[in-house]
Protein backbone atom coordinates (compact mmCIF):
# COMPACT_ATOMS: atom_id res chain seq x y z
CA UNK A 1 0.00 0.00 0.00
CA UNK A 2 1.01 3.63 -0.49
CA UNK A 3 2.12 5.46 2.66
CA UNK A 4 1.71 9.24 2.61
CA UNK A 5 4.63 11.51 3.48
CA UNK A 6 2.37 13.32 5.95
CA UNK A 7 1.74 10.13 7.91
CA UNK A 8 5.47 9.30 7.95
CA UNK A 9 6.24 12.81 9.18
CA UNK A 10 3.62 12.57 11.94
CA UNK A 11 4.99 9.22 13.11
CA UNK A 12 8.52 10.58 13.13
CA UNK A 13 7.46 13.56 15.24
CA UNK A 14 5.63 11.28 17.67
CA UNK A 15 8.41 8.69 18.09
CA UNK A 16 11.57 10.59 17.10
CA UNK A 17 12.55 7.55 15.04
CA UNK A 18 14.28 7.81 11.66
CA UNK A 19 12.28 8.73 8.57
CA UNK A 20 12.96 5.44 6.76
CA UNK A 21 12.21 3.45 9.92
CA UNK A 22 8.86 5.23 10.24
CA UNK A 23 8.02 4.48 6.62
CA UNK A 24 8.90 0.82 7.10
CA UNK A 25 6.86 0.63 10.32
CA UNK A 26 3.78 1.97 8.53
CA UNK A 27 4.28 -0.41 5.63
CA UNK A 28 4.66 -3.37 7.99
CA UNK A 29 1.47 -2.42 9.87
CA UNK A 30 -0.50 -1.50 6.73
CA UNK A 31 -0.82 2.13 7.75
CA UNK A 32 -2.08 1.49 11.30
CA UNK A 33 -0.57 4.44 13.17
CA UNK A 34 -0.79 2.99 16.71
CA UNK A 35 0.49 -0.38 15.53
CA UNK A 36 3.39 1.39 13.81
CA UNK A 37 4.33 3.07 17.10
CA UNK A 38 4.29 -0.32 18.81
CA UNK A 39 6.34 -1.84 15.95
CA UNK A 40 9.03 0.81 16.43
CA UNK A 41 9.06 0.25 20.18
CA UNK A 42 9.41 -3.52 19.74
CA UNK A 43 12.30 -3.04 17.31
CA UNK A 44 13.91 -0.54 19.66
CA UNK A 45 14.15 2.01 16.86
CA UNK A 46 12.25 4.73 18.66
CA UNK A 47 14.55 4.55 21.67
CA UNK A 48 17.63 4.56 19.43
CA UNK A 49 16.51 7.68 17.61
CA UNK A 50 16.01 9.58 20.86
CA UNK A 51 19.63 8.87 21.73
CA UNK A 52 20.95 10.20 18.41
CA UNK A 53 21.61 13.71 19.74
CA UNK A 54 23.74 12.60 22.67
CA UNK A 55 27.50 13.01 22.76
CA UNK A 56 29.44 9.77 22.37
CA UNK A 57 33.07 10.40 23.30
CA UNK A 58 33.95 7.15 25.08
CA UNK A 59 34.16 3.71 23.51
CA UNK A 60 37.24 2.10 22.03
CA UNK A 61 39.91 2.26 19.36
CA UNK A 62 40.40 -1.18 17.85
CA UNK A 63 43.09 -2.29 15.41
CA UNK A 64 44.02 -5.59 13.84
CA UNK A 65 46.14 -7.10 11.08
CA UNK A 66 44.85 -10.10 9.13
CA UNK A 67 47.16 -11.39 6.42
CA UNK A 68 48.46 -8.41 4.46
CA UNK A 69 45.64 -6.08 5.54
CA UNK A 70 45.56 -3.85 8.61
CA UNK A 71 42.80 -1.61 9.93
CA UNK A 72 42.09 0.75 12.81
CA UNK A 73 38.66 2.01 13.82
CA UNK A 74 37.24 4.27 16.52
CA UNK A 75 33.76 3.32 17.73
CA UNK A 76 32.22 5.60 20.33
CA UNK A 77 29.75 5.12 23.15
CA UNK A 78 28.52 7.60 25.74
CA UNK A 79 30.20 6.00 28.75
CA UNK A 80 33.29 3.97 29.48
CA UNK A 81 31.04 1.45 31.25
CA UNK A 82 29.30 0.51 28.01
CA UNK A 83 32.67 0.20 26.25
CA UNK A 84 33.30 -2.82 28.53
CA UNK A 85 29.92 -4.36 27.66
CA UNK A 86 30.22 -7.75 25.91
CA UNK A 87 27.57 -6.74 23.36
CA UNK A 88 29.54 -3.61 22.50
CA UNK A 89 32.76 -5.62 22.18
CA UNK A 90 31.05 -8.11 19.86
CA UNK A 91 29.77 -5.25 17.69
CA UNK A 92 33.28 -3.77 17.48
CA UNK A 93 34.69 -7.12 16.33
CA UNK A 94 31.97 -7.48 13.68
CA UNK A 95 32.59 -3.99 12.30
CA UNK A 96 36.37 -4.46 12.37
CA UNK A 97 36.03 -7.75 10.48
CA UNK A 98 33.77 -6.06 7.93
CA UNK A 99 36.29 -3.25 7.35
CA UNK A 100 39.15 -5.73 7.09
CA UNK A 101 37.48 -8.29 4.80
CA UNK A 102 34.99 -6.28 2.75
CA UNK A 103 36.27 -5.73 -0.78
CA UNK A 104 35.14 -2.09 -0.92
CA UNK A 105 34.81 0.08 2.19
CA UNK A 106 34.54 3.41 0.39
CA UNK A 107 31.63 5.79 0.94
CA UNK A 108 29.26 5.89 3.89
CA UNK A 109 29.99 2.77 5.93
CA UNK A 110 26.51 2.91 7.49
CA UNK A 111 25.08 2.09 4.06
CA UNK A 112 27.32 -0.95 3.58
CA UNK A 113 25.69 -4.36 3.53
CA UNK A 114 27.31 -6.33 6.37
CA UNK A 115 29.69 -8.80 4.70
CA UNK A 116 28.56 -11.75 6.86
CA UNK A 117 24.86 -10.95 6.41
CA UNK A 118 24.19 -8.82 3.29
CA UNK A 119 20.50 -8.46 4.23
CA UNK A 120 21.53 -6.12 7.05
CA UNK A 121 23.31 -2.78 6.76
CA UNK A 122 25.99 -1.59 9.17
CA UNK A 123 23.77 1.35 10.12
CA UNK A 124 20.98 -1.04 11.10
CA UNK A 125 23.41 -2.97 13.29
CA UNK A 126 24.33 0.24 15.11
CA UNK A 127 20.68 1.18 15.57
CA UNK A 128 19.86 -2.24 17.04
CA UNK A 129 22.90 -2.11 19.32
CA UNK A 130 21.99 1.39 20.49
CA UNK A 131 18.48 0.29 21.39
CA UNK A 132 19.68 -2.88 23.12
CA UNK A 133 22.63 -1.41 25.03
CA UNK A 134 20.90 1.86 25.88
CA UNK A 135 23.47 4.37 24.66
CA UNK A 136 24.31 6.11 21.43
CA UNK A 137 26.94 4.15 19.50
CA UNK A 138 28.74 5.65 16.52
CA UNK A 139 31.50 4.69 14.10
CA UNK A 140 33.60 7.84 14.14
CA UNK A 141 36.45 6.98 11.76
CA UNK A 142 38.47 4.12 10.33
CA UNK A 143 41.47 3.48 8.09
CA UNK A 144 42.56 0.42 6.15
CA UNK A 145 45.94 -0.39 4.58
CA UNK A 146 46.79 -3.34 2.33
CA UNK A 147 50.45 -4.26 1.96
CA UNK A 148 52.20 -4.50 -1.39
CA UNK A 149 54.97 -7.04 -2.23
CA UNK A 150 57.67 -4.80 -0.71
CA UNK A 151 55.74 -3.49 2.32
CA UNK A 152 54.26 -4.72 5.58
CA UNK A 153 51.36 -3.29 7.55
CA UNK A 154 51.28 -3.40 11.32
CA UNK A 155 48.85 -2.34 14.05
CA UNK A 156 49.29 -1.43 17.70
CA UNK A 157 46.73 -0.66 20.40
CA UNK A 158 47.73 1.15 23.58
CA UNK A 159 45.91 1.46 26.89
CA UNK A 160 43.07 -1.01 26.32
CA UNK A 161 41.67 0.85 23.34
CA UNK A 162 42.68 4.42 24.16
CA UNK A 163 45.10 4.83 21.23
CA UNK A 164 45.42 2.84 18.01
CA UNK A 165 48.16 3.04 15.37
CA UNK A 166 48.24 1.65 11.83
CA UNK A 167 51.52 1.82 9.89
CA UNK A 168 52.94 0.68 6.56
CA UNK A 169 56.71 0.17 6.23
CA UNK A 170 58.46 -0.36 2.88
CA UNK A 171 61.71 -2.21 2.12
CA UNK A 172 63.90 -1.68 -0.95
CA UNK A 173 64.05 -5.48 -1.34
CA UNK A 174 60.81 -7.53 -1.13
CA UNK A 175 62.53 -10.45 0.64
CA UNK A 176 63.21 -8.20 3.65
CA UNK A 177 59.49 -8.21 4.46
CA UNK A 178 59.88 -11.79 5.72
CA UNK A 179 62.57 -10.81 8.23
CA UNK A 180 61.18 -10.63 11.79
CA UNK A 181 63.46 -7.62 12.46
CA UNK A 182 61.31 -5.58 10.07
CA UNK A 183 58.16 -6.50 11.99
CA UNK A 184 59.89 -5.53 15.25
CA UNK A 185 60.82 -2.20 13.69
CA UNK A 186 57.18 -1.60 12.73
CA UNK A 187 56.09 -2.44 16.28
CA UNK A 188 58.68 -0.11 17.84
CA UNK A 189 57.75 2.77 15.56
CA UNK A 190 54.04 2.18 16.20
CA UNK A 191 54.64 2.33 19.96
CA UNK A 192 56.64 5.53 19.42
CA UNK A 193 53.82 7.08 17.36
CA UNK A 194 51.32 6.24 20.09
CA UNK A 195 53.50 7.94 22.71
CA UNK A 196 54.81 10.97 20.78
CA UNK A 197 51.92 11.77 18.41
CA UNK A 198 53.93 13.10 15.42
CA UNK A 199 52.12 15.37 12.97
CA UNK A 200 53.70 13.84 9.87
CA UNK A 201 56.46 11.52 8.67
CA UNK A 202 58.73 14.36 7.51
CA UNK A 203 58.77 18.15 7.41
CA UNK A 204 57.77 18.05 3.73
CA UNK A 205 54.41 16.60 4.75
CA UNK A 206 53.51 19.30 7.27
CA UNK A 207 51.14 21.75 5.53
CA UNK A 208 52.66 25.14 4.68
CA UNK A 209 49.80 26.95 6.42
CA UNK A 210 50.57 25.14 9.68
CA UNK A 211 54.23 26.22 9.51
CA UNK A 212 53.23 29.77 8.57
CA UNK A 213 50.85 29.98 11.52
CA UNK A 214 53.53 28.68 13.89
CA UNK A 215 55.93 31.34 12.58
CA UNK A 216 53.34 34.05 13.29
CA UNK A 217 52.86 32.80 16.84
CA UNK A 218 56.58 32.55 17.50
CA UNK A 219 57.25 36.01 16.06
CA UNK A 220 54.57 37.60 18.25
CA UNK A 221 55.84 35.70 21.27
CA UNK A 222 59.41 36.88 20.75
CA UNK A 223 58.32 40.47 20.28
CA UNK A 224 56.26 40.21 23.48
CA UNK A 225 59.37 38.96 25.28
CA UNK A 226 61.30 42.03 24.18
CA UNK A 227 63.61 40.39 21.64
CA UNK A 228 65.30 42.80 19.21
CA UNK A 229 63.23 43.29 16.06
CA UNK A 230 66.23 42.82 13.75
CA UNK A 231 66.96 39.43 15.35
CA UNK A 232 63.39 38.08 15.32
CA UNK A 233 63.54 36.35 11.92
CA UNK A 234 66.76 34.52 12.80
CA UNK A 235 65.42 33.45 16.19
CA UNK A 236 62.13 32.24 14.67
CA UNK A 237 64.02 30.30 12.00
CA UNK A 238 65.79 28.30 14.70
CA UNK A 239 62.57 27.76 16.62
CA UNK A 240 60.81 26.51 13.51
CA UNK A 241 63.57 23.95 12.97
CA UNK A 242 62.98 22.76 16.51
CA UNK A 243 59.21 22.70 15.96
CA UNK A 244 59.62 20.52 12.86
CA UNK A 245 62.07 18.18 14.59
CA UNK A 246 59.66 17.71 17.49
CA UNK A 247 56.66 17.03 15.26
CA UNK A 248 58.09 15.03 12.34
CA UNK A 249 58.35 11.30 12.96
CA UNK A 250 61.73 10.65 11.33
CA UNK A 251 63.36 13.53 13.24
CA UNK A 252 61.94 12.67 16.66
CA UNK A 253 64.12 11.08 19.34
CA UNK A 254 63.14 7.40 19.59
CA UNK A 255 61.01 6.98 22.70
CA UNK A 256 62.78 3.74 23.73
CA UNK A 257 66.25 5.20 23.12
CA UNK A 258 66.34 9.03 23.05
CA UNK A 259 69.97 8.96 21.92
CA UNK A 260 68.89 8.13 18.36
CA UNK A 261 66.26 9.45 15.98
CA UNK A 262 63.64 7.34 14.24
CA UNK A 263 65.57 7.88 11.00
CA UNK A 264 68.68 6.41 12.72
CA UNK A 265 66.64 3.43 13.91
CA UNK A 266 65.47 2.80 10.34
CA UNK A 267 69.09 2.74 9.15
CA UNK A 268 70.18 0.39 11.94
CA UNK A 269 67.39 -2.10 11.25
CA UNK A 270 67.89 -1.69 7.50
CA UNK A 271 71.43 -3.02 7.87
CA UNK A 272 70.11 -6.05 9.77
CA UNK A 273 67.52 -6.94 7.14
CA UNK A 274 69.74 -6.03 4.17
CA UNK A 275 67.46 -3.36 2.71
CA UNK A 276 66.60 0.31 3.04
CA UNK A 277 63.52 0.80 5.22
CA UNK A 278 61.03 3.62 4.70
CA UNK A 279 57.98 4.54 6.71
CA UNK A 280 55.42 4.91 3.94
CA UNK A 281 52.38 6.09 5.94
CA UNK A 282 50.74 5.92 9.33
CA UNK A 283 47.60 6.95 11.14
CA UNK A 284 47.04 7.43 14.87
CA UNK A 285 43.60 7.46 16.48
CA UNK A 286 43.18 8.66 20.06
CA UNK A 287 39.84 7.87 21.67
CA UNK A 288 37.60 10.92 21.86
CA UNK A 289 40.24 13.33 20.53
CA UNK A 290 38.55 16.49 19.29
CA UNK A 291 35.12 15.57 20.62
CA UNK A 292 33.72 18.14 22.99
CA UNK A 293 32.56 16.13 25.97
CA UNK A 294 29.49 17.31 27.82
CA UNK A 295 30.26 18.44 31.36
CA UNK A 296 27.42 17.98 33.78
CA UNK A 297 26.78 20.89 36.13
CA UNK A 298 24.57 19.16 38.68
CA UNK A 299 24.25 22.27 40.88
CA UNK A 300 22.88 24.27 37.93
CA UNK A 301 20.60 21.38 36.99
CA UNK A 302 19.10 21.19 40.49
CA UNK A 303 18.71 24.97 40.61
CA UNK A 304 16.85 24.92 37.30
CA UNK A 305 14.50 22.20 38.54
CA UNK A 306 13.80 24.06 41.78
CA UNK A 307 12.56 27.13 39.91
CA UNK A 308 9.38 25.32 39.10
CA UNK A 309 8.60 24.49 42.74
N, C-alpha and C positions, 0 to 999 in steps of 0.2 A: 504494500500500500504506500501511497505518497504521504510523506510527513511534511507539514508546513514549516517554514523557517520560523514563523511566529511561535509555534508550539515548542520548537527546539530552544528558542531564545528564552521562553518562559520557564522551561524546565531547567535550563542552565542557571537562570537567576535564582530559582528556588533551591537548587542543590549545590550550586557552585562547582559542578562537575564540568569536564571539558565538553566543548561543542560536539565533537564527533561521538563522544561517549553518550551524550544526551540523545543524539540522533539514533544511535544504535539501540539505546534503551527503549525508545518509542517504537522503533521497528520491531523489536523483539516482543513488545507487549501490545502490538497492533494499535498503537495510538492511545492506549489507556494511560492517562497522565499519572494517576496514583500508583498504578502498577509499575510504571516506569521509574518513579521515585524509589519504590521498594526494590526494583531490579538493580538500580545504582547502589543502593545501600548494601544489598547482598554481595555485590561484586566488590564493594569497598571503594568504588570510584568516586563517590561523593566525598568521602572522608579524605581521600588522597588529594582531591582538588583543593579542599580547604587548607591543606598544608602547603600548597604551592608557593605561597608568598613568604614563607618563613625563610630564615637565613640558615643555610647548611654550611658550616665551616669546619666541622669535625669530620670524622670518617677515617679513610686510610689511603695511603699511596702504595700501590702494589706493582711489582715488577717481576718478570720472569723471562727466561730464555728457553725456547724449545727448538732443538735443532739449530738451524742457522738464522732463526728469527727471535728478536727480543722486543719486548714491549713494556711500557710503564703507563699506569693510569691512576688518576686521582678520582676517587668516588667519595662524595661528601654525604654526611648525615648531620643532624642537628646537635647531637651529643656524643661524647666519647663513649658513653655507656652502650649506645646502640652499635657503635663500631665494633664492639666485642660480641655482639649478638651472632649466634651461629647462622641464623637466616641471612644476615647481612654479609657474613663471610662467604656463604655459599653463593650469594648473588655476585659478589666481587670475583670469585673464581670463574663463574659462568661468563661474565662480561670479559674478563681477561682472556679466557680461552677463545671467545668469539673474536676479539681483536687480533689475537695471535694467529688463529687458524683460518679466519674468513679471508677469501681471496681478495675482496675489495672492501676496505674500510673507509673509503672517501665519503664526503658528504655528511649529512646529519645522521649520527649513529643511532639516534632514537628511532629513525625510520628503517633501520636495517632489520631484515628478517633474521631472527636468531639462528645461527648456523646448525644447532642441534635440533631445532624445532621451527622450521620455516613458516609455520602457521602463526607464529607469535613474533611480534616486533620487540626490539629492545626497550622501546618506550613503554610498551604494555607491561613488560617485566618490572620496570621501575615503578609503575603505577600500582601494580599488585603488591610489590614489596612495601611501598609506602603505606598502603592501606593496612597491610598485615602487621608491619613492625610499629607503625604509629608515628613515624617521623618522615619529614621530607628527605628523599634520597636523590642525589643528582650526580651524573657523570660530568665532571668539570672539564677534564682534558685528558688526552692520551697521545702517545707517540709510539710508532712502530718502525723498527729498522730490520732489514733483511741483509745478511752478509753476502758479499761477493766472493769469488774464488781467492782473492788475496786479502780479505778482511775477516775479522771476527766481531761479533756483537756480544756485549756482556751487560748484565744488570746487577744492581746492588740496592738493597733496602736497608735503611738505617733507622734505629729507634722504633721498632715494631710498627712500621708504616708511617713514620713522620716525614721521612725524606726518601725519595727514590731517584736512582740515576740509571740512565741508559746511555751506553757509549759504543762507538764503532772505531776499531783500531785497524789500520792498514799496514801491511808488510810489503817491502819491495820484491820479495820472493814468496810465492804462494805456499811453498812447503813450510815456511816459518809458522803458518797458522796452526800447524799441528803440534808445535812445541809448547809444552805446558808453561814455560817461562813467559810466553806472550799472554797467556790467559791470566797469569799472576800479575803481569804489568797492567792489564785491563782492570783487574780487581783493585790494585793499589791506586790507580788513577781515579777510579770510581769513588773509592773511599775518600780520596783527597777532594774531589769535586763536591761530595756531600758535606765535607767539613768546611771548605774554603769558599764555596759558592762563586766561582769565577764567572765573569760576564761573557767571556768569549774565549776561543782557543788562542788567538793571537791578537795583537793590537790592530791588525788590518781588518779584523772583523767587528771591532767596536765602532758603531755608527759615528760619523763625523759630527752630527749634532750633539751627541752625548759628550764628546771631547770638547766641543766648542762651549757647551754649557758649563762644563767643569772649569774651563779656562776663565770664563766670566766670574764664576764664584771665587776662584782662587785669586784673581786680580783684585776683586772688591775686598776680599779678606786681607790681602797684603796691604792695600791702601788704608784699610781701617786700622791695621796694626802699625801704621806710620812708616812703612818701608818707602825708600826713596823712589819717586816716580820713574826716574831714568833706569832704575834697576829692576822694576816690576816684571818686565817681559822675560828677562833672563831668569829671575827667580821662579816665575810661573812655568817656564820651559822645563826646569828641573823638577818641579812638583808634578807636572804632567807625566814626565817619564816615570816617576814613582807611582803615580796613579795607575798607569798602564801596566806596570810590572806587578802591582798588587791585584789587578783585576783580570789579567790575561793568564790563562791556564799554563801555557808553556813557560812563562816567566815567573810563576809563583814558586816559592820555596816549598819543596815536597813536605807534606805534613808529617810524614813518618821519619824524615831525615832533612831538617831545615838547612843543612849544609849544601844541599844540591837543589837545583831547579827541576821542574818536571821535564824540561827539554834535556837536561843532563841524564835523568833517569831513563828517558827514551833511548839515548845513545848507549848507555850501559847495557840495557836489556837487548838492544839491537845487536850488540857484539856477541851476546850469548846465543841468540837465535840465528845469527848469520844473515841478518837483513836489516834494512833501515825501517824503523817504526814511525808511523805518523798517526796522530789522533785525528781522525777524519771528521767526527761530529759527536756531540753529546747533548743531552737534555737533563735538567735537574728539576724535579717537582718537590716542592715543600708543602706539606699539608696546610691548607687554609691560607697560604701566602697571598696577600692582596685582597682577601675577603674581609670586609668590614663586619666584625662580629658585633652582635647586639649586646649592649651592656644593660643589665637589668638594674633599675633604680627602684628598689622595693619601697623605700621611704616615700618617694614621689608617687608610686602606684597606690600605696595605702592612703596618702593624703588626697589623691584624686577620688578614690572611692568614698572617702568620708564626707566629701562635699555634698553628696546626695543624701546624707542622713542628718 
